[in-house]
């Protein structure tokens, strides 16, 4: 691209070519500049001007004066040469074909017009640089805005690696010759890797004839939307001159060349340059926008190749075709001795002239089968095959080196004195004619197995074990077949380089022996691991029951003491009495002398100590600490709990499971919902590892730091990143050093916190007075409590909404310092208010009518028919910067991040725009500045930033960061006009919300007022199980529900009862076997010894099956439903034994984890995916990494 921009001509040279040939090609181009890198710079010498691109890329001290504006002065016309490609020449010298800018641009426009290329493609670059299609893949991809994926060196020879890249990168389009495609298809079929081509929408093949057998094989492994294109076009006519969409119903025996693209014409002429009739062989002449400018420096060849017919310039292809009764052209070969091997044009005369320049007297080269060239050499001297091969290797590119050299005393001649090609000996009979190889030696089992694989791959009866592949007539495609078979039958730890370097049976066996020893060791370990787990430590119901009881007492006792004392000072002591036990117990159980890594048996006493502290943090600390995040007071409390926190750190997350293993440097910012998890779970053990973060780091929203982190200073972590291991400090950084918090700002934060505390105390006493009034009317106790609860909720809701409206008010988009007063007033204070009064938002239910009304009142632009899954989470984002058009739907866990951390460490605040009909999936994150078009669907665990270009409607975005998928939202129904049982006026909506609140809370409080403590808890649990099973009974038989069928009063009742249980009881049960019993009661099929992070990890327990010894980390979720376009669809999920779901990983409906699977943090298993046994997955969507 840079060469074209500066007005140069691009001419690719293959590093696989010998040095002699490279110098010959350089002389023909008369190039004044050669670009090399560290692997190729030693291939050239002399007076050639060489530029090492590595010095530009990695040399930070390379000084140059760049004048970008001078690019506009570069004079490039359509008739300038864009690139030069060499084609084989019969004279023995390659021919440099010159392609103009207009040739390439017009040809790409033709492909775009046909629908072959578009901006939504994700293209993989498979073919080598001596194919002109590689220019289409690279320059053409960028011209149309497509994405390009480039393989590592020799990556196209490693089919397993290629399959993995095509699936993980979601490749939608690729091109290759039919021979390569046939081998790749066979590999995919043999390995049952049809998922590899899951995203493929277009396959281009050409360069040689494609068989109907290949088309049939392709159709069996691709999706129905995929189009197979057959492209025909010599290099001299630029990319494609004839094309066809392959249809197996028509192309039964052979695939035709197809038809002409726009702006191309052809003539079919016989040997006398006269038009021919149907059914006869004739030569095809092509004209149009792609006809080249001629051969550089070879006017004689140009005059032969280009002919003028009726004032039009035609290119004489030399290809023979036949036209059938349907007007379709069929390839019939060549009129000369040019052949095509693996899609590459080869002049056999060029190889013959190269051999004749050695010590032989005569030779002839033929094509044998589809994959091989054979050289018949006449020589009376002592020339041997090794010398001939070495000579060819020093003068010819690899694809032109004959696979076999057959030395004859005299070549057979016919009656005319010409070489009689039909009388030449058959090549296969010569493969084993050498006597230099001894096959009598005994073979090891590995050598016998490899010999069988070689025979099957080469289609021969036997092969000498010490003869190299090249002497057996093998090619790179044969090496790929051998590699695939070895990986499948013997060992999967080898790569293509091992086969190419050790290309005989004996050499390969010798190289594989160390790998076989490792494989046996691993297999023995796997067998040991697969045995039933029977350790001395098992889940202890007694310890867990005692721990739950103590936790409840520590939570209830301070509240009851303040309630019965009716004194102001006791109310103020409640948060202190809640938070102090954690610091005390941590000091005695996990002192500061604890090692940075602690491992131990699961369910040991040490593990239960950590569990108790983790539950104490979640039950008692989380609510109170939300008032302190982002302040020096939070840092002080973390230090009290054993953390090492630097000065002026800004920490906005309470998701910490082992604070005594946390180290944070000075002025570091940790944004909202970041998970700092030291815990790692396995079948029998647990480990706690230190998390160390340097100074002046910026960690954005919803990141996960796990598995032991050592992060140096000045590091900027982007949103939703999973970080583990060592992260080194960048050489250069732009992070601001001015993040200190002044005493005045600390005082401002303290005053705000005390004011909110005073508001809470006032509300509590007011509520207590209301409760006393209710008792005057002799109302039952649970009715009085529910009315007082409703009274407090309404008052708190009024306080928080008016505070947001009057105190916080509008927020102006811009970039602000993290320690500025504007940030404290507009962002920090908003978070403080919403976190402190979050229980009051229980009056708002998912997809109700009140949530959009509340947002509109807070100056958000919210159109009609907007359904919000969670108002509480959306309020953290400045309301006046929210723009929701008609028909928007948001689901649970959606986060509108209130600010984004810039590379300089400042806060970026901007509006978020959601077009009409937009759907936001579970746990997706939208950063400030995000703008989505209408009818856009954002998938689960997807990150949307302002940098994502999504201007096309009906787009599905998925990934971190989000990227367009090669499929669109279905428009078969209008999901924005669904009726709802809750649609009503504002006053009716308020009345219905209060009434529903009263009914649900009264049904729960009834048990605690009638039954004693333990029986009340048991009755509450039974009530939850009964009502949940009743409301979800139809989901076992119904797989799809409309919006009005799903969002009902009974469904809301069940979800509200479950939510109340999760809020008040769930935190006590997390990571215990009592939680497993509860979820079994809700309908889940759960095996033994399963650790679940919380009750919310199974969103649809009635549809979930979990095997033995499965481990859930914090935030991992199994979701058995989708709600796309307001249609509720469900499918069961099966997680088999010994699988581990790490933090914030999500499993979608219909998925099966077949055992011993590990999902790394922030991994999304897509609908109906099946994860093979003992595999590791990561990414959105999940990609296999081990």
Secondary structure, 3 states (H helix, E strand, C coil): CHHHHCCCCECCCCCCCCHHHHHHHHHHHCCCCEEECCCCHHHCCCCCCEEEHHHHHCCCCCCCCCCHHHHHHCCCCCCCEEEEEEECCCCCCCEEEEEEHHHHHHHHHHHHHHCCCCCCCEEEECCCCCCCHHHHHHHHHHHCCCEEEECCCCHHHCHHHHHHHHHHCCCCEEEECHHHHHHHHHHHHHHCCHHHHCCCCEEEEECCCCEHHHHHHHHCCCCCCCEEEEEECCHHHCCCCEEEECCCCCCCCECCCEEECCCEEEEEECCCCCECCCCCCEEEEEEECCCCCEECCCHHHHHHHEEEECCEEEEEEEEEEEECCCCCEEEEEECCCEEEECCEEEEHHHHHHHHHCCCCCEEEEEEECCCEEEEEEECCCCCCHHHHHHHHHCCCCHHHCCCEEEEECCCCECCCCCECHHHCCCHHHHCCCCCCCCCCCCCCHHHHHHHHHHHHHHCCCCCCCCCCHHHHCCCHHHHHHHHHHHHHHCCCCCCHHHHHHCCCHHHHHHHHHHHHHHHHHHHHHHHHHHCCCCCCCCCCHHHHHHHHHHHHHHHHHHHHHHHHHCCHHHHHHHHHHHHHHHHHHHHHHCCCCCCCEEEEECCCHHHHHHHHHHHHHHHHHHHHHCCCCCCHHHHHHHHHCCCEECCCCEECCCEECCHHHEEECCCCEECCCCEECCEEECCCEEEEECEEECCCCEECCCCEEEEEEEECCCCEECCCCEEEEEECCCCCCCCCCCCCCCHHHHHHHHHHHHHHHHHHHHHHHHHHHHHHHHHHCCCCHHHHHHHHHHHHHHHHHHHHHHHHHHHHCCCCCEEECCCCHHHHHHHHHHHHHHHHCHHHHHHCCCCCCHHHHHHHHCCCEECCCCEECCHHHHCCCCHHHEEECCCCEECCCCEECCCEECCCCCEEECCEEECCCCEECCCCEECCCCEECCCCEECCCCEECCCCCCCCCCEEEECCCCEEEEEECCCCCCHHHCCCCCCCCHHHHHHHHHHHHHHHHHHHHHHHHHCCHHHHHHHHHHHHHHHHHHHCHHHHCCCEEEHHHHCCHHHHHHHHHHHHHHHHHHHHHCCCHHHHHHHHHCCCEECCCCECCCHHHECCHHHEEECCCCEECCCCEECCEECHHHEEEECCEEECCCCEECCCCEECCCCEECCCCEECCCCEECCCCEECCCCEEECECCEECC
